[in-house]
Amino acid sequence: MTRSPKTLATLLCMCLAWSGCKSGGEPLRLQVFGDTPELDAYKELIAAFEASAPDVNVELIPVASQKDHMAGLAASLPDGDPPDLFLINFRRYGQFAAQGVLEPLGPRLTERGRFREEDFYEPAIEAFRHDGTLVCAPRNVSSLVVYYNRALFEEAGLPLPGPAWTWAEFLAAAKALTRDTNGDGKPDVYGLGFEPTLIRLAPFVWQAGGDLVDDLHRPTRFTLDEPNAHEALDFVRSWHATHKVVPPRIENESEDLESRFARGGLGMILSSRRYTATLRTVPELDWDVAPLPRHDKAATVLHADAYCMAKRSKLKDAAYRFLEFALNPEGAGIISRSGRIVPSRKTVAEGPDFLDPDAPPRSARIFLDSIANMRRPPSIAAWNEIETRADPVIEEWFFSAEPPSKSLGQSLGEATQELFEEPR
């Protein structure tokens, strides 16, 4: 029996809706850089979306490193074959927004009626706004916090960190937690794990009343040679140069800080929410989180990633459908339960998918309380390259045995100033 095209189309729709079969078209590609818990969460998210949209097939493209992720996007977005969707940090997306290779998501998502900016935390929304338009849709709104080993605090007779602890209390704890347990004259447990990078240094500069740059939206230079910034820099460098409460460079190179903390070799470590997923796999470790210590004021730094869409994508309608699912309470809840993120959607962050009393950390609300004190570095086109050049300079400044001959501000200026002067 010969069937009409209309009948065949009807049968195809019935197949897609009822039996979950896929269309024969090319898949929607989602590129993600992440560790195993995050990738597992995205597999679960994709399966849930495909169950609700049986006509769409989503291909997850995991990338092994942040460097490879950025290199692939830089090569494919302008004139190659980019993924339809990808996740990226706000400090790295500016170069692509400036090139005009991203599909601006805010206007179309709002027009479709299933997305409202006011349902999401403002710091994450503003971080992905370019020339007044929301370009990418924020997934998370994490902050830098202090992860601490409760057992080591108790062994040292220290009070647990409070919601408004100070620089002095923080340093005193780091000193008390640094111990030589085998009598060989060298610490076996260090009080603090600190990665000397610009993103880790920034909140201490802000807490002392200083700033990183002269203008958030159109920066022309670093401002780390101002007195308030100097106070913060002296405090941070003293952790290694004076007080020896952090592992020296050679020990950092032999064992990463996260592994050291997980085995009980650090009393505290500074990290974002992403470390939670890893620590949940270490059941024998008794840990919790605290806000960063404060000085003249409280401040922390935004850690936010977003879904971005390639302007060259040929599957934009399917991509918008996936985004609506990923950002709604069901989809955002799946990623939140991985422990990896602080969801940018307010109702999910305030709900059991994030504030699960049965899943560590006990003090998860610290991440939400910190949102009020969030600040961020710029997201201009050159910022990723500025950080790439700045971080080795900061590492050398932090670990140098002798006082540096130049100020950190001067050294950073020499390494990066030409990038601030590039056309916007």
N, C-alpha and C positions, 0 to 999 in steps of 0.2 A: 504494500500500500504506500502510495506517495504522500508525504506530509508537506504541508505548505510551510514557507519560511516562518510565518507567524506562529504556527503550531510548534515548530522546532524551537523557536525562541521561548515559548511558554514552557515547554518541557525542560529547557535548560534552566530557566528561573526556578522551576519546581525542584530540580536536582540540587541547585545551589542552596535553596532555602531549607530543604528537608533532609537531604542526605549528607550535607557538609562537604560535597565535592568541590574542587577548586576549578576556577576558570583556567583556560590554557594559556593565559597571558603571562607576561613576565612578572616576577615578584616585586613587591615593594621592598626596597633595601634599606635597612637601618644599621648604621655603623656606630659601634660603641667601643670605647676603651674602658676596661674595668677588670677587676679581679673575679675569681670564680663565684663568690656569692652574688655579685652584681649581675654577672652574665646569666647565672641560673635564674635570677629574678626576671630578667628580660625574656628568657625562654618561657617562663610562666605567664608573663604579660602578653606575649605574642600568642600563646595558645588560647588564652582567654579572649583576646580580641578576635582571633580567627573563628572561635566558636560563635561569636556574636555577629561576625561578618564573613560567612562562608565563601563569599565570592572573591575575597582578598587573600593572597598568600604573601606572608612577610618573611623575608630572609634576613636573619641576624648576621651581621658581619663583625665579628670580634677582632679587635686589634691588640697586638701584644704590648705596645708601649705608647705613651703619650707622644713621643717623638715620631713614631711611625704614623700615628693617627693624624697629627698635624701635617706631616709631609704628604700623606696621601690626599688630604683635603686640599692642600695648597696646589698640588699638581692637577687635581681633577675638577675642582669647582670652576675655574675660569673657562676652560674650553675642552675638558675631557669628559669622562663618564662618571660623574660623582654619585655617591649614594643619594637616594631620595631624601632621607632624613639622617641626621646624626646628632650626637650629643657633644656639647662643647662648653668649656668654662667661659665665663664672661670676660676674663682677662685675655682670652685668646680669640674671641670671635670678631673683634673690632676690625682686623685686617680684611676679613671677608665681607663684613657689612660695608666697609668703605669702598670695596671693589664693585659692589652692586651685584654680587653673585648669589645672594640669599633672597629667597622669597619672603617679603615682610608678612609675618603671620598674624599680628594683632588685628589689623582691619578685617581680614577675611574670617578669622575665627569668631570675632565679635559679630560680624554680619550673619554668620551661620546660626547664631543664637544659642550656642552651647558653651560659650566662654565669656566670662566677665572679669575684667582686670581686678575689680575690687574683691573677688574671691581668693586672691593670692596676696602673699605678703609683699608690701611695697618695695623693700630693698631688692628683692629678686626681680620684680617687674622693671624697676628703673635701671637696673644693671644691663638690661638687654634692649633698652630704648636707644635708637640711633636717629639723630635729626628729628626727634619728636615722635618717631614711630616705633612700636614694639615689633622688633624684627624676629626674635626667637621666643619660644614659650618656656618659661622657667619651670624646671622640674623640682629643684630643691633650694633650700635657704639655710645652709649650715653656717657654722661659725667656728672660730678657733676656741678651744676649751682646754682645760687641764684634765687629762686622764691620770688617776692616781691609784696606787696600790694600797688598799685599806689595811691589809695585814702589815705591811712595812710601816705605815703610819702608827699603828698600834704598838708594834715592837719598839719603835723609837719614842713612845710616850707622847706623841704629837696629837693635838686636836685635829679632827678632820677639817678640811678647808670649808670656810663659811661663804655665804653669798656675797660678802663685801670684804674679803680679805685683802690685805695690802701688799705692796712690793716687799716691805720689810718682813712680813709674816711668810710670804712665799719664799724669800731667800733663806730665812731661818729654817724653814722646813727642808729646803734642798740641802742645806749644810748638815742638818741632823740626820737626813736619810743617806748621806754619802758615808759608806762604811767599808773598812778593811776587815773582812770576816775570817781571813786565814792567816793574818799576821805577817804577810810578806811586804808590808809597807806600801801597798798599792790598793786603791779602792776596788772592791769586787762588786759593790752596789753603788751606783751613782744616784744622786738626788734628782737629777733632771735630764731629760732628753730633749735637745733643741736642735732643729735643723736651721742653720744660719742662712736664711733666704729673705728676700724682700717681703714676701707675704707673711712670714713669721715675725719679722722685725716691726712691721707697720703698726700693730696695735699698741706697742709700748711707746712708740713715738707719739701717737695720738693721745695716749693716757697722760703723757707729760705736757700736753698742750702744744706739741709740735705738729708738723705735717710732712708728708712725703714730697709733695710737689706744690707749685705755686697756684695751680688751678686744676680742679678735678676734670673739667670738661675740655679745656684747651691748655694743658700743661706745657710750659716752656723749659722747665728745669726742675731738678731735685732741690729740696729746701732742708737738707739734713745738716747744714752748717749753722743753723739758728740755735740759740741757747737752749730752748726747751727740747729740741731734738737731741742736742748733745747730752743732756741729762739722761735721756732714755738710752742712748748708745753706750754711754759709760756704764750704766746699770747692766745692760745685756752683756757687754764684753767682759764684765767682771766675773760672770759665771765661770768662764774658762780662765781668764788671765789671773784673777786674784783668788777666787774661792774654790776652784777646781771641783765644781759640783756637776760638771758635764763630762762625758767621756771624751778624751782627746781625739784628735783627727784619726790617728792610726787605729784606734779601737772602733771608731765609727766605720772605717773602711773594712774592717774585718767582720763586723756584725752590725746589721742595720738596727736603728733605734727601736723599731716596732718589735723585732724579734727579741731584742734585749728586754724590753718592758714585759713582753708576754711570758718570758721565763723567770721574771722576778728580779732582773738586774738593774731596773730603774724604779725609783720611787714615784716619779711623775714624768709625763711626756705631753708635749703640746701637739694637738692634732685636731682635725675636723671630725665630723660625724662619720666619715667613711671608715674610720678605724674600728668603729663599733662592730661591724659585721665580722671582722677578723677576730676580735676579742671574744665574741660569742662562741667561737669554736675552741676556746681554751677554758674548759669548765672549772679547772682547779684554781684559776686565778680570781682572787677577790678584788674587784676594781669598781670604780665609780668615776663620775665626772664632776668638775667644779668649774665655775667661771674663771676667766683670767683674773689675776689679781689687779687691783686698781691703784692708781696713784692720784694725780690731781683730779682725774675723772675716770669713769668706766668707759672702756672701748674694746671692741673686738673687730675682727675683719670678716667680711662676707666671703663665703665659699658657695658659689651657685653655678649650676650647670643648666643648660636649656636644650630643648629640641629645636634644631634649625632645619630648614628645608632648602635644598638646592634649587635655585631659579631654573636650572636646566632639567629638573625632574619632569618626566613624562606621565607621572602617576599622581598628580597633585590632588585630585579628588580623593583617591584612596589614602594619600598621606594625611589629608585633613581629617578623614574619618578615624585613622589610627591615633592622631594627636588628640582628638576629642575623647577617645576612649582612655588613652594614657593619662590624660589630665583630669578625668572625672574621678569621683571618689573610689570607684572600683579599681580602675587602673592604677591610680596613684597609691592606693592602699596596698596593692601587690608589691610595688617597689619599696614602699615604706617598711613592710614587714621583713624585708631582707636585712634591715638594720643599717643599711648603707647611707640613707639620706634622711634629712629633715624635710618633709614634704612642703612644697611651696604653697599648696592649697590649704587654706586655714582650717577647714573642717576636718581634713584628714590629719593634720598635725595635732589637732586638739582631741582626736579620737583614739580608740584602742589600737588601731593599726600602728600608731607611733607611740602613744603613751601606754604601752602594754606593761602592766605591773609584774608580769611573770617573766619578762625578758629584760636583761640588763641593758643599760645602766639603771640603777634605782632612781637616779636624779635626772632622768631624760628631759624633764621640763626645763632644766638649765638651758638647753638649746633654744627653747622658745623664749625664755626670759631674756636671753642675750640679743634677741632681734632688735630690741629697743636701743641697744648700744652699738649697732653695726655701722661700720664705715667701709669704704672700699677704695682701692686704687683706681686709676683711670682705665678705660677700655678703648683708648684710641687705637688707630690702626697699627702703630709701631710698638704698642705696649708689650706684646709677647716677646719681641726682639729685645726691648729694653730690659725686661726681666732676665732673659737668657744671658745678656751681657753682665747684668748687675749681680746675679747670684754668685758667680765665682769670685767676684771682688769682695762681696760680703763674707764669704767663707774664709778667704785669706785674711781679711781684717779680724775676724772673730778668733781664728786659731793661731794667729801669728804670735811667736814667743816674745818678741820685742814690741814696744809701742810703735805703731805705724808712723812712718815719716810724714805721711799726708793724712788729712782727715778723711773719714769715709765719704763725706759729701763731695770732697774734691776728687777722690778716686772714682767715684761713681760718675761724676760729671765728665771726667776725661774719657770714661768708657762708653758713655751713652749720649752725650750732648747732641751729636749730629743727628741722632734719631728723633729727638724732640723737634728738630728744625726741619724735618721732612714735610713736604706738602701734605695737608690734611685731606 
